[in-house]
Amino acid sequence: MGCLMPSKRNFIKERAIAAVLIIAILMFAARPINTGREPQAMINLDKMNFAFFTHIFDFQMVIDGEINSEAIPQAWEMTHPSSPRFDPSFTELIFVHNKEQAQGFPDNVIVAWPIDHPAAQRVVDRMNMMANRTKEELPRLGSQRWREPISLEDFGLTYPITLEDFVDNWEKVIAVWNALTESERMSLRP
């Protein structure tokens, strides 16, 4: 009686295999699902990057129920999915002309306005200078030009671009901004 019959051995073996499979399936099902997708930003990141990297906007946003009017780094960090501080509850970035116009927006809105400082106008002036370069004035890399000349009319703007254009026609100004070389964009900083 000390030996199990072959059919009982098979039965126990099958039960053990079934138990292992069930445990494996449960562990697989209980693991967090990684779809390989990053969290998605709700805010137009081209607009946020433009506002942040031109260095001419102040930002206001509600963080933990408090209005924060000095939210420049937080606005960038909390709207970029790769940031550990990413917060998908911010769904819109709105440009206004001044801080007074920034009042009364819902908590999910980040509001930005041009700084009241001569440095803002210097950025606008430099952008006009770079956008107005002729083919002969464009920097060269060997025999190749870095970019083609820009016609503001092609972007729906007229010369000169103004600080008001940065607010009212931001999509068009961003298109001009993106037509500049990286080196030109970096030299716009105040």
N, C-alpha and C positions, 0 to 999 in steps of 0.2 A: 503494500500500500504506500510505500515510500515514493514510488514513481508516479508522476502524472501521466496520464494517457496522452498520446499525441494530439488528440483533438482538443483537450483542455489546454495544452501548451500553446497551440495555435490561437486558441480563444484568448488567452492571457496576452500573448504577443500582439494580437490584433487590437485588443483593448488598450495596451500601452502605446502602440503606434497612433491610435485614434486620439488618445489623451494628449500626446505630444503635438499632434497636428492641431487639435483644438486650442491648446495653449499658444502655439505659434501663430495661429490665425487671430486669436484675441490680442496678443501682443502687437501684431502687425496693425490691427484695426485701432488699437488704443494709442498708437504713436501719433505725434503731430504730423499732419500732412504738409509736406513742403512741395509747393507747386513750382518752385523755382522762380516765382514772380516776386518782384519787389513790391512793397506797398505803393499805391498810386497816389500822387499828389493831386489834389483837387484844384489847386491854384495854377494858373498859367506860369510855368517855371521860366519861360523866356522873359516874361514881364517882371517876375521877381528878381531874376539874375540881372536884368537891365537896371532895375531900381537900386539893387544892392551895389553892383559894380561901377555904376557911374558916380557913386558917392555924393550925390546931390539931393537925396531924399531923406527925410526923417520919417519914421514909422510909428504908428500907434496901433496897439492891439490889446485885447483883453486876455490876460494870463491869470489863471486861478481866480477869476472873478474881479480882478483889479485892472483898471485901465493903465497901461504902460505906454508912456509917450516917448520913451527912450529905448525902443524895441528893435534897433537896427540888427544886432547879431541874432536876437531871438527870432525875428521874422524870417531870416534866412534859414536858420537851423530847424525851425518848426515846420517849414513848408517843403523841405527836401527829404524825400523818402530814404536816402542813404544816411541821414543824420540820426543819431541815437535819440535825439529830442523830437523827432518827427511827430507831428500831431495832425491827423487827417481832418480834424474838426474845422480847421481854417480852410474855407472854400473859395474865398474871393480876395483879390487885391484891388483896391480902388485908388486911383490917383485923384487928388484934389489940389486946389491952388494954394491953400494955406492951412494952418493948424485949426483955425476957427471952423473951417468947413469939414474938419475931420470928426466933429461931434455927432452923436446920435446914430451911429451905425451899429448893426447887430454884432454880437460877440464873435461870430464866425468870420467877420470881415477884418482884414488888415488894411489900414488906410495909410497912404504915403503922400507927402507933399514936398515940394522943393524947399531946400533949406534957405533961410533968409541970410545969405552970406555971399560976398562977392565971388567966392570959389565956385558957386553954382553957375554964375554967368560966365566964368572963365572956361568951364567945361563946355558950355554951349558955344562959346566963341571958338574954341579949339576944334570942336566938331564941325562947325561951319568952315573953318580954314581947311581941314582935311577933306571934307566933302567937296570943296570947291577947287581942289588941286587939278591942274591940267595934266595931260598925259606926260608932258615934259617934266613936270614937278614931282611926279610920283617916284618913290624910291625904286631902285633897281636891285636885283640880285643877279649879278652877271649881266646877261643880255635880256633877262626876263623881268617884266614889271611884276610887282607884288600883287597888283589888282588893276582893274580897269578904272578909268575915271568915273565919277559918280555924277549923275544928273539928278538933282533933287526933284525935278519935275517927274522923273520916272517913278518916284516914290510917292507922288501926290503931294509934295511939299513945294514951297517956294523959298527962295533964298531971301533972307537968312532964316535958319531954324531959330525959333525963340524958346524961351523957358516955358511959355504957354503951350507950345507944340509938344513938349515933353509930357505934359498932362493931358491935353485935349486930343492930340494926334499920336499918342504913344506907340501905336502899332506901326505907323509909318516911320517914326523916329527909330524904333527898334530895327526895322528893316535897313535903314541907313547904317545904324550901329553895326549890324551884322555884315554889311558890305565892306566895312573897314577891316584892315588886317588886325590881327591880335596885337601887334606892336603899336598900331595907331590907337586901338581901344585902350591899351594900358597907359599910353601917354596922355589920355584925356583926364585922368584922375587929377583932382584938385591938389 
